[in-house]
Amino acid sequence: MIVPDFDPPFQDNFRALLRWRRDIRHFRTDPISESVMTQLFADAAMAPSVGLSEPWRFVRVDDPARRAAVREIFLRENTQALAEQGERVAQYAKLKLEGIDRAPVQIAVFADPDPDQGHGLGRRTMPETLAYSAVMAIHTLWLSARAHGIGLGWVSILDPVEVRQVMDVPEEWNFVGYLCLGYPVKDDPVPELEREGWEHRRPMAEKILRR
Amino acid sequence: MIVPDFDPPFQDNFRALLRWRRDIRHFRTDPISESVMTQLFADAAMAPSVGLSEPWRFVRVDDPARRAAVREIFLRENTQALAEQGERVAQYAKLKLEGIDRAPVQIAVFADPDPDQGHGLGRRTMPETLAYSAVMAIHTLWLSARAHGIGLGWVSILDPVEVRQVMDVPEEWNFVGYLCLGYPVKDDPVPELEREGWEHRRPMAEKILRR
């Protein structure tokens, strides 16, 4: 078994992957092949999970009625968010925050809050590590998608209980996020929220403390 | 601006990175250079965050007394976990679940639960997306570390309130995880919990539903 050598050229390419991963809301409608989806899921399966519990549950949403129901939930919650904006209301109104009407692949992601797998290891004092494991699987899928030229958008402006009901999954499952996937209309290294003037990145040094 | 082409050889190398990323508990004690740490943090800063809020707060823990205090919390909680094991108690007792006594770099990660940055976008119905953003920054750091030959271990067998107190950070900050970093004693593509017979990975197909 040969340990791979991740050399500086790979490190640079990996950095480019991080830099060009975007939250995509503008999708082309051409499909993603099932063989590519299989690859993306195989990559996501390599994500870390607490106690090797692999608590992620991926619900592929193909039913147009369920997609429409999720979009209705989004529209209602986003209208509410808009109403609460105050002085930024006009700027908020211009933002496109989802691509549910067009994305060819859509996935609702849940975490099992009490999986047998893993035998409880590592989550006794921090049960939220189960959801965190699902988040890392999403993030792995996201990076793998970008490495295949595919964009992903994470929709969080949703009522988690209602999405769970729309998906008809076990009541105890914890909704983590709704993902839209498809080929992006354009690629850009700058986040759309930054291009639209909503917010900008800050130096990482501001986020690091010493103790 | 040239859009990078992530070709099949890169996709394969990225897959190898995912495959060889491990949760490390056995560290060598040689230091990680500050220039490498700066690179790892720069990569982590590229992680997605809800509303571009970048709510992650990284506390580098250098003080031996604080490290010892975290280890004490771990030892107490792990003793409690051991006591609750039932028939797997002997197997649990053999597992090494942290490297706090040896890892040259240690980081306590928090999420700000109400950052000004991002102006609240995307988190009204799901405030947990702030912690999820910090989780994706941790996961980015983890992958970047592995790309530099460095191992990371995420310790979650801790009381989150006590860790926050040890770190003397704002009371409202949400503890996400305690990270140990250093060069690993060995590299392996198989998770340590699988090598030790605690748990094994399952086919991804078992985690995917259709709706």
Interface residues (C-beta under 8 A of the other chain):
Chain A: M1 V3 P4 F6 F10 Q11 N13 F14 R15 A16 L17 L18 R19 W20 R21 D23 Q39 F41 A42 D43 A44 A45 M46 A47 P48 V50 G51 L52 S53 E54 W56 R57 F58 V59 R60 V61 D62 D63 R66 E77 Q80 A81 E84 R88 Y92 L95 L97 A108 Q117 G118 H119 L121 G122 R123 R124 T125 M126 E128 T129 A131 Y132 V135 M136 H139 T140 W142 L143 S144 R146 A147 H148 G149 W154 S156 I157 L158 D159 P160 M167 D168 V169 V176 G177 D187 P189 P191 L193 E194 W198 E199 H200 R201 R202 M204 K207 I208 L209 R210 R211
Chain B: M1 V3 P4 F6 F10 Q11 N13 F14 R15 A16 L17 L18 R19 W20 R21 D23 Q39 F41 A42 D43 A44 A45 M46 A47 P48 V50 G51 L52 S53 E54 W56 R57 F58 V59 R60 V61 D62 D63 R66 E77 Q80 A81 E84 R88 Y92 L95 L97 A108 Q117 G118 H119 L121 G122 R123 R124 T125 M126 E128 T129 A131 Y132 V135 M136 H139 T140 W142 L143 S144 R146 A147 H148 G149 W154 S156 I157 L158 D159 P160 M167 D168 V169 V176 G177 D187 P189 P191 L193 E194 W198 E199 H200 R201 R202 M204 K207 I208 L209 R210 R211
